């Protein structure tokens, strides 16, 4: 049964005047990395039990304080005189809804019914605070992806928690100047076909995918305990990251469950953080988008018969191609295409990636630091994944060293995947 939720307050929360003195109205152009991100609101939902939950006023006061250091979140999109989308850093504020739920948090979590709300209106960042009868709190957020990538938002959430704990005394100084990021050469000389790789050009790879009715796309959650992750790493036999070994495993198992032709090719669209790969490097605390994609590709027969070490090698080799040269080429392309209409390659709901996959990683998210003063969240609630073949890796909130994998598959492949998802080759 769905939980009854009542909206009790709605407001636009502005940055604390004591920290900013009011918005300047400065205009900030989207970078080509921002333009490559999907123009969708990306949700994130966290839950605290009654013992760890802060008060709504504490959460809002901390949010107002920290927004002073993240002006893009409190700004608005506008269109300049040349028809280009830009940020207006005017401190217009974020949408905050407060709600009450007629249920205990534990019951709602068991039903995956946490009443996250998205209102894709003017504010680029929106928040809902839902209080449960047990005192538990769910904080749901939605942020337009062209404002920031996952690393930026992870840092923001941690800064928000620190602001609450310290009463606004501990505030970060993130890098927010988009004009200094990945500057183009003079003259710009792109060396790769970015119009068809990162954007939906006429010959883009993304045009080849079909669609399914949304009720055919099943969302799954798979928990990988710490000892399972260690077992996969031992089978790789060489030093590798948790992300690399679990992606190799998931790629194998999902491909097997799909029962594809052995001669067919399969690839994975892998998000790559470019901050440390650019020259000069972009500050780690840069707030914005700084992601491109790698495309490891194998024939199905080779993928299923290869060792974990070999598959990890293919993933590493593809990621390594997103290097200084490639990033500079993309920045140069952005300069030449500044006045062009560009559509990101993000798939619309109902898209079927099969035989391919797309993966994102939140494994760097420090859940234990998302502590508003009484303890970290007891749960992270996954977003709905409306595209077949998308998977996300997230650190487990409760199990130390464990990883949660959230994915969307065609319902016809779900049973086969469940039967083999823990089998190690």
Secondary structure, DSSP 8 states (H G I E B T S, - for coil): ----EEEEEEEEE---HHHHSS---EEEE--HHHHHS-SSEEEEEEEE-TTT---HHHHHHHHHHHHTT-TTTTSEEEE-TTS-EEEEE----EEEEEEEESS-HHHHHHTT--------SS-SEEEEEEEETTS-EEEEEEEETTT--HHHHHHHHHHHHHHHHTTT------B--GGGSS---SS----S-HHHHTB--TT-GGGG-EE--GGGEEEEEEEE-HHHHHHHHHHH-S---HHHHHHHHHHHHHHHHHT--TT-EEEEEEEEE-TTTSSS---TTB-S--EEEEEEEEEHHHHHHS-HHHHHHHHHHHHHTSSHHHHHHHHHHHHHTTTS---B----TTEE-TT-EEEEEETT--GGG--SSS---SEEE-----SBTEEEEEE-SSSTT-EEEEEEEEHHHHHHHHHHTT---
